[in-house]
Amino acid sequence: MTLKHKPLLLLVPALWFSGCQLLQTQPAEDPVLVKLAELERRLQSIERVMQNQSLVNLTQQVSAAERRGDVLQGRVEELEHNAASTSDRQRQLYIDLDTRIQELEASLKERNSVNVMDGGSLPPGQLPVPGGSDRDNYQAALELLKEQRYEPAAAAFTQFLVTFPNSELADNAQYWLAESHYVTQKFERALKEFELVISKYPTSRKIPDALLKIGYCNYELKRWDAARGSLRRVNTDYPETTAGRLAGQRLQRMNEEGV
């Protein structure tokens, strides 16, 4: 080998040594780390997709719920409107029906009581207000008595007691029946009817008045002892009542008359 090629031979080992040192200072990336990095990127990408998809689903669910809410609200408003309309119709039907019933009742009452109101008499066994309540018939009979239609009043009270024997107004009706006979001077009949007030209705508030009228009837029939006994009972047992004071006055009158 000539001296000319000797420097070149010396350069080759030097270059090889330098390359080895360069390889040692810049090592190759670890494949495991590279794979992990790639998996991490893929996982992040998937999570972003899933998050976006969940948000989309949630938005869709909210929208669907809002649509269902709108539909339900519409149905509720429709039902409320229908209910209000039905209530109005029912109220109007009730008013119309009640008005018609009142008109029919008034017409029936007027037709059935026209004879009595004109001064006639009640047909046997007929109430002054057929189909009416005990209070309606009691009031109608009492009006006849106030108008001095005594025979129709007596017939009305008699039929009242037959039709409504358990009415809370029965004791009053019995008393006014007796009174309708008393004012027409049917003293014997009136006396029996007043005595029924005492025997049938012993707790009635009409007892003092009935006792007074029993005394009056016996006075008119000249049964002085019976009259005096009844009047004294009223005057003693019910001294603070109008009946008690009237009984005292009649007793004084009897004393003055010497009977």
Sine and cosine of phi, psi and omega as CSV:
sin_phi,cos_phi,sin_psi,cos_psi,sin_omega,cos_omega
0.00,0.00,0.66,-0.75,-0.10,-1.00
-1.00,0.01,0.25,-0.97,0.02,-1.00
-0.92,0.40,-0.36,0.93,-0.02,-1.00
-0.92,0.39,-0.64,0.76,-0.06,-1.00
-1.00,0.01,-0.14,0.99,-0.06,-1.00
-0.90,0.45,-0.67,0.75,0.04,-1.00
-0.89,0.46,-0.56,0.83,-0.02,-1.00
-0.91,0.41,-0.65,0.76,0.00,-1.00
-0.90,0.43,-0.57,0.82,0.02,-1.00
-0.94,0.33,-0.46,0.89,-0.06,-1.00
-0.97,0.24,-0.53,0.85,-0.07,-1.00
-0.90,0.44,-0.76,0.65,0.05,-1.00
-0.87,0.50,-0.57,0.82,-0.03,-1.00
-0.91,0.41,-0.67,0.74,0.00,-1.00
-0.91,0.41,-0.64,0.77,0.02,-1.00
-0.89,0.46,-0.69,0.73,0.01,-1.00
-0.90,0.43,-0.64,0.77,0.02,-1.00
-0.91,0.42,-0.63,0.78,0.01,-1.00
-0.90,0.43,-0.64,0.77,0.02,-1.00
-0.89,0.45,-0.65,0.76,0.03,-1.00
-0.90,0.43,-0.59,0.81,-0.01,-1.00
-0.92,0.39,-0.64,0.77,0.03,-1.00
-0.91,0.41,-0.58,0.81,0.01,-1.00
-0.95,0.31,-0.47,0.88,-0.03,-1.00
-1.00,0.08,-0.36,0.93,0.01,-1.00
-0.82,-0.57,0.98,0.21,-0.02,-1.00
-0.93,0.37,0.42,-0.91,0.01,-1.00
-0.96,0.29,0.51,-0.86,0.02,-1.00
-0.90,0.45,0.53,-0.85,0.00,-1.00
-0.97,0.25,0.80,-0.59,-0.01,-1.00
-0.87,0.50,-0.55,0.83,0.00,-1.00
-0.91,0.41,-0.68,0.73,0.01,-1.00
-0.91,0.42,-0.63,0.78,0.03,-1.00
-0.88,0.47,-0.69,0.72,0.00,-1.00
-0.91,0.42,-0.66,0.75,0.03,-1.00
-0.89,0.45,-0.65,0.76,0.02,-1.00
-0.89,0.46,-0.64,0.77,0.00,-1.00
-0.92,0.40,-0.67,0.74,0.04,-1.00
-0.89,0.46,-0.64,0.77,0.03,-1.00
-0.88,0.48,-0.68,0.73,0.02,-1.00
-0.91,0.42,-0.65,0.76,0.00,-1.00
-0.91,0.40,-0.65,0.76,0.02,-1.00
-0.90,0.45,-0.70,0.71,0.03,-1.00
-0.87,0.49,-0.64,0.77,0.02,-1.00
-0.90,0.44,-0.68,0.73,0.01,-1.00
-0.90,0.43,-0.66,0.75,0.00,-1.00
-0.89,0.46,-0.65,0.76,0.02,-1.00
-0.89,0.45,-0.65,0.76,0.01,-1.00
-0.90,0.43,-0.69,0.72,-0.01,-1.00
-0.91,0.41,-0.65,0.76,0.03,-1.00
-0.88,0.47,-0.69,0.72,0.02,-1.00
-0.89,0.45,-0.66,0.75,-0.01,-1.00
-0.92,0.39,-0.63,0.77,0.04,-1.00
-0.89,0.45,-0.65,0.76,0.03,-1.00
-0.90,0.44,-0.63,0.77,0.03,-1.00
-0.90,0.43,-0.71,0.70,0.00,-1.00
-0.88,0.47,-0.68,0.73,0.01,-1.00
-0.89,0.47,-0.67,0.74,0.03,-1.00
-0.89,0.46,-0.67,0.75,0.02,-1.00
-0.90,0.43,-0.65,0.76,0.01,-1.00
-0.91,0.42,-0.67,0.75,0.04,-1.00
-0.89,0.46,-0.68,0.73,0.02,-1.00
-0.89,0.46,-0.68,0.73,0.01,-1.00
-0.90,0.44,-0.66,0.75,0.03,-1.00
-0.89,0.45,-0.65,0.76,0.03,-1.00
-0.90,0.44,-0.64,0.77,0.03,-1.00
-0.90,0.43,-0.69,0.72,0.03,-1.00
-0.89,0.45,-0.62,0.78,0.05,-1.00
-0.88,0.47,-0.65,0.76,0.04,-1.00
-0.90,0.44,-0.66,0.75,0.01,-1.00
-0.90,0.44,-0.71,0.71,0.01,-1.00
-0.90,0.44,-0.65,0.76,0.03,-1.00
-0.88,0.47,-0.64,0.77,0.05,-1.00
-0.89,0.45,-0.65,0.76,0.02,-1.00
-0.92,0.40,-0.66,0.75,0.03,-1.00
-0.87,0.49,-0.72,0.70,0.00,-1.00
-0.89,0.45,-0.60,0.80,0.03,-1.00
-0.92,0.40,-0.68,0.73,0.03,-1.00
-0.90,0.44,-0.66,0.76,0.03,-1.00
-0.89,0.46,-0.65,0.76,0.02,-1.00
-0.91,0.42,-0.70,0.72,0.01,-1.00
-0.90,0.44,-0.64,0.77,0.01,-1.00
-0.90,0.43,-0.67,0.74,0.03,-1.00
-0.90,0.44,-0.67,0.75,0.01,-1.00
-0.90,0.43,-0.67,0.74,0.02,-1.00
-0.90,0.44,-0.67,0.74,0.01,-1.00
-0.89,0.46,-0.66,0.75,0.03,-1.00
-0.89,0.45,-0.67,0.74,0.01,-1.00
-0.91,0.42,-0.68,0.74,0.01,-1.00
-0.90,0.44,-0.66,0.76,0.01,-1.00
-0.89,0.45,-0.67,0.74,0.00,-1.00
-0.92,0.39,-0.65,0.76,0.05,-1.00
-0.89,0.46,-0.65,0.76,0.01,-1.00
-0.90,0.44,-0.70,0.72,0.00,-1.00
-0.88,0.47,-0.70,0.72,0.01,-1.00
-0.89,0.46,-0.70,0.72,-0.02,-1.00
-0.91,0.42,-0.69,0.73,0.00,-1.00
-0.89,0.45,-0.65,0.76,0.02,-1.00
-0.89,0.45,-0.70,0.72,0.00,-1.00
-0.90,0.44,-0.65,0.76,0.01,-1.00
-0.90,0.44,-0.68,0.73,0.01,-1.00
-0.89,0.46,-0.64,0.77,0.01,-1.00
-0.91,0.42,-0.67,0.75,0.02,-1.00
-0.91,0.41,-0.67,0.74,0.02,-1.00
-0.89,0.45,-0.68,0.73,0.01,-1.00
-0.90,0.43,-0.66,0.75,0.02,-1.00
-0.90,0.43,-0.68,0.73,0.00,-1.00
-0.91,0.42,-0.67,0.74,0.02,-1.00
-0.89,0.46,-0.69,0.72,-0.01,-1.00
-0.91,0.41,-0.67,0.75,-0.03,-1.00
-0.92,0.39,-0.65,0.76,-0.07,-1.00
-0.98,0.20,-0.38,0.93,-0.03,-1.00
-0.96,-0.28,0.11,0.99,-0.09,-1.00
-0.89,0.46,-0.63,0.78,-0.01,-1.00
-0.90,0.43,-0.66,0.75,-0.01,-1.00
-0.93,0.38,-0.69,0.73,-0.03,-1.00
-0.92,0.39,-0.40,0.92,0.03,-1.00
-1.00,0.04,0.12,0.99,0.04,-1.00
1.00,-0.09,0.07,1.00,0.01,-1.00
-0.99,0.14,-0.31,-0.95,0.00,-1.00
-0.85,-0.53,0.37,-0.93,0.04,-1.00
-0.96,0.28,0.65,-0.76,0.16,-0.99
-0.86,0.51,0.53,-0.85,-0.02,-1.00
-0.82,0.58,0.74,-0.67,0.06,-1.00
0.97,0.24,0.24,0.97,-0.04,-1.00
-0.93,-0.37,0.69,-0.73,0.07,-1.00
-0.98,0.21,0.40,-0.92,0.08,-1.00
-0.91,0.41,-0.45,0.89,0.05,-1.00
-0.79,-0.62,0.98,0.18,0.00,-1.00
-0.84,0.54,0.72,-0.69,-0.02,-1.00
0.99,0.12,-0.13,0.99,0.00,-1.00
-0.99,0.13,0.14,-0.99,0.00,-1.00
-0.98,0.22,0.15,-0.99,0.04,-1.00
-0.88,0.48,-0.63,0.78,0.00,-1.00
-0.92,0.39,-0.63,0.78,0.04,-1.00
-0.87,0.49,-0.72,0.69,-0.05,-1.00
-0.95,0.32,-0.59,0.80,0.06,-1.00
-0.88,0.47,-0.72,0.69,-0.03,-1.00
-0.90,0.43,-0.63,0.78,0.01,-1.00
-0.91,0.42,-0.66,0.75,0.03,-1.00
-0.91,0.41,-0.63,0.77,0.00,-1.00
-0.92,0.40,-0.60,0.80,0.05,-1.00
-0.89,0.45,-0.63,0.77,0.05,-1.00
-0.88,0.48,-0.65,0.76,0.00,-1.00
-0.92,0.40,-0.66,0.75,0.02,-1.00
-0.90,0.44,-0.54,0.84,0.01,-1.00
-0.99,0.10,0.14,0.99,0.05,-1.00
0.90,0.44,0.50,0.87,0.12,-0.99
-0.99,-0.13,0.97,0.24,-0.24,-0.97
-0.93,0.36,-0.67,0.74,-0.01,-1.00
-0.91,0.41,-0.75,0.66,0.08,-1.00
-0.87,0.50,-0.58,0.81,0.01,-1.00
-0.90,0.43,-0.70,0.71,0.02,-1.00
-0.88,0.47,-0.68,0.73,0.02,-1.00
-0.90,0.44,-0.63,0.77,-0.01,-1.00
-0.92,0.40,-0.69,0.72,0.01,-1.00
-0.93,0.37,-0.59,0.81,0.03,-1.00
-0.88,0.47,-0.74,0.67,-0.01,-1.00
-0.93,0.36,-0.52,0.86,0.07,-1.00
-0.86,0.51,-0.73,0.69,-0.03,-1.00
-0.92,0.39,-0.49,0.87,0.07,-1.00
-0.96,0.29,-0.67,0.75,-0.09,-1.00
-0.99,0.16,-0.59,0.81,-0.07,-1.00
-0.82,-0.58,0.89,0.45,-0.06,-1.00
-0.91,0.40,-0.41,0.91,-0.04,-1.00
-0.98,-0.22,0.20,0.98,0.00,-1.00
-0.92,0.40,0.53,-0.85,0.06,-1.00
-0.93,0.36,-0.17,0.99,0.04,-1.00
-0.99,-0.16,0.10,1.00,-0.09,-1.00
-0.90,0.44,-0.64,0.77,0.00,-1.00
-0.91,0.42,-0.64,0.77,0.06,-1.00
-0.90,0.44,-0.68,0.73,-0.01,-1.00
-0.88,0.47,-0.64,0.77,0.04,-1.00
-0.89,0.46,-0.66,0.75,0.01,-1.00
-0.90,0.43,-0.72,0.69,-0.05,-1.00
-0.95,0.31,-0.45,0.89,0.13,-0.99
-0.88,0.47,-0.74,0.67,0.04,-1.00
-0.88,0.47,-0.64,0.77,-0.01,-1.00
-0.90,0.44,-0.60,0.80,0.00,-1.00
-0.90,0.43,-0.47,0.88,0.07,-1.00
-0.99,0.15,-0.56,0.83,-0.03,-1.00
-0.90,0.43,-0.70,0.71,-0.07,-1.00
-0.94,0.35,-0.33,0.94,0.08,-1.00
-0.99,-0.12,0.25,0.97,0.10,-0.99
0.89,0.45,0.47,0.88,0.13,-0.99
-1.00,-0.05,0.96,0.29,-0.22,-0.97
-0.93,0.37,-0.62,0.79,0.03,-1.00
-0.88,0.47,-0.73,0.68,-0.02,-1.00
-0.93,0.37,-0.65,0.76,0.02,-1.00
-0.88,0.47,-0.66,0.75,-0.01,-1.00
-0.85,0.52,-0.69,0.72,0.00,-1.00
-0.90,0.43,-0.62,0.78,-0.02,-1.00
-0.95,0.32,-0.61,0.80,0.06,-1.00
-0.92,0.40,-0.61,0.79,0.03,-1.00
-0.90,0.43,-0.50,0.87,0.06,-1.00
-0.92,0.38,-0.52,0.86,0.08,-1.00
-0.87,0.50,-0.68,0.73,-0.03,-1.00
-0.93,0.38,-0.70,0.71,-0.12,-0.99
-0.98,0.20,-0.61,0.80,-0.08,-1.00
-1.00,0.00,-0.44,0.90,-0.08,-1.00
-0.75,-0.66,0.92,0.40,-0.11,-0.99
-0.91,0.42,-0.29,0.96,0.01,-1.00
-0.97,-0.23,0.15,0.99,-0.06,-1.00
-0.93,0.36,0.52,-0.85,0.08,-1.00
-0.96,0.29,-0.17,0.98,0.02,-1.00
-1.00,0.07,0.00,1.00,-0.04,-1.00
-0.84,0.54,-0.76,0.65,0.00,-1.00
-0.86,0.51,-0.67,0.74,0.00,-1.00
-0.92,0.39,-0.63,0.78,0.01,-1.00
-0.91,0.41,-0.66,0.75,0.05,-1.00
-0.88,0.47,-0.66,0.75,0.03,-1.00
-0.87,0.50,-0.73,0.69,-0.02,-1.00
-0.94,0.35,-0.48,0.88,0.11,-0.99
-0.89,0.46,-0.67,0.74,0.07,-1.00
-0.89,0.46,-0.66,0.75,0.01,-1.00
-0.90,0.44,-0.69,0.73,-0.01,-1.00
-0.89,0.46,-0.69,0.72,0.02,-1.00
-0.91,0.40,-0.55,0.84,0.06,-1.00
-0.89,0.45,-0.72,0.69,0.00,-1.00
-0.91,0.41,-0.51,0.86,0.03,-1.00
-1.00,0.06,0.09,1.00,0.05,-1.00
0.88,0.47,0.54,0.84,0.09,-1.00
-0.99,-0.16,0.99,0.17,-0.22,-0.97
-0.90,0.44,-0.70,0.72,-0.02,-1.00
-0.89,0.45,-0.70,0.71,0.01,-1.00
-0.90,0.43,-0.65,0.76,0.02,-1.00
-0.89,0.45,-0.74,0.67,-0.03,-1.00
-0.89,0.45,-0.64,0.77,-0.01,-1.00
-0.89,0.45,-0.69,0.73,-0.01,-1.00
-0.93,0.38,-0.67,0.75,-0.02,-1.00
-0.92,0.39,-0.63,0.77,0.04,-1.00
-0.90,0.43,-0.60,0.80,0.02,-1.00
-0.89,0.46,-0.69,0.72,0.01,-1.00
-0.90,0.43,-0.71,0.71,-0.05,-1.00
-0.90,0.44,-0.52,0.85,-0.02,-1.00
-1.00,0.09,-0.72,0.69,-0.10,-1.00
-0.99,0.17,-0.46,0.89,-0.07,-1.00
-0.74,-0.67,0.85,0.52,-0.13,-0.99
-0.92,0.40,-0.44,0.90,-0.08,-1.00
-1.00,-0.04,0.08,1.00,-0.01,-1.00
-0.99,-0.13,0.26,-0.96,0.08,-1.00
-0.88,0.48,-0.65,0.76,0.02,-1.00
-0.87,0.49,-0.65,0.76,0.01,-1.00
-0.90,0.44,-0.66,0.75,0.02,-1.00
-0.92,0.39,-0.66,0.75,0.03,-1.00
-0.91,0.41,-0.59,0.81,0.04,-1.00
-0.90,0.44,-0.65,0.76,0.04,-1.00
-0.89,0.46,-0.65,0.76,0.02,-1.00
-0.90,0.43,-0.65,0.76,-0.02,-1.00
-0.94,0.35,-0.59,0.81,0.06,-1.00
-0.89,0.45,-0.66,0.75,0.04,-1.00
-0.89,0.45,-0.65,0.76,0.03,-1.00
-0.88,0.47,-0.68,0.73,0.01,-1.00
-0.90,0.44,-0.61,0.79,0.04,-1.00
-0.90,0.44,-0.65,0.76,0.00,-1.00
-0.92,0.38,-0.57,0.83,0.01,-1.00
-0.99,0.17,-0.23,0.97,0.01,-1.00
0.96,0.27,0.50,0.87,0.01,-1.00
-0.92,-0.40,0.00,0.00,0.00,0.00
